[in-house]
Amino acid sequence: GPLVDLMKDVLHRHPYPGDTDPAANRWVTEIALDLIGGYHPDFVFLTYARQYFAGRFSPMSRAVRTAMFAEVFAEVERFADASGFDPIVIGRGGMTPLVSSIDLNRLDGLAISTHWSARYAGLHGPSEADLKYLEKQPNIARIVERGEFLRLFDGTPEDGQKVPDLLLVAERGHAFSGIGCAMRRPVMIPDAGSHVPLFSRLGEAAELTSIRGVVDNSLRKGRKV
């Protein structure tokens, strides 16, 4: 259809440089500006991820890291100035050096963790031996049963079908090694921060789930977000 053809043309004009390429965040801005020129949306969601990928697997100095963060904010400002959209900037939190990995590969149950969840893992069908093993691991901060998880997030019985029997939470600086973690060993992993950085002139959000209300309210007022 027309939108697919539009997107093909945009991608043809802006070949992707790669996750860690210095031009990766600039590519996001260029793609977005080109796309809204033909699509004219009221809401755009952009992901600037170069700093995450570049710092995840390669050691870098504080000066290099600071310059990389400054660059992504410059790209956000460039998009906002050129497009007239009001930005809501949401960070993913800090990064911390990987101290150690917690091996889940020899459990009887199915343990799933990815490099993107890092300090979280889901365990399906754990055995009694699995529970004893996990209780002895000093770097596991918390073991959350399915019922507790659903109560915490106001989940329904239907939601329970999508949730593992146990959610495992690692201590700060530690990550799980299990199915889905076949990528190379990272040097940095997401920190165990309790807050998500957020900046917006459109309103405040005390919780992550409140951001949608800020967006909806701004769209109703005719703002572009």
Disulfide bonds with the S-S distance in Angstrom:
none
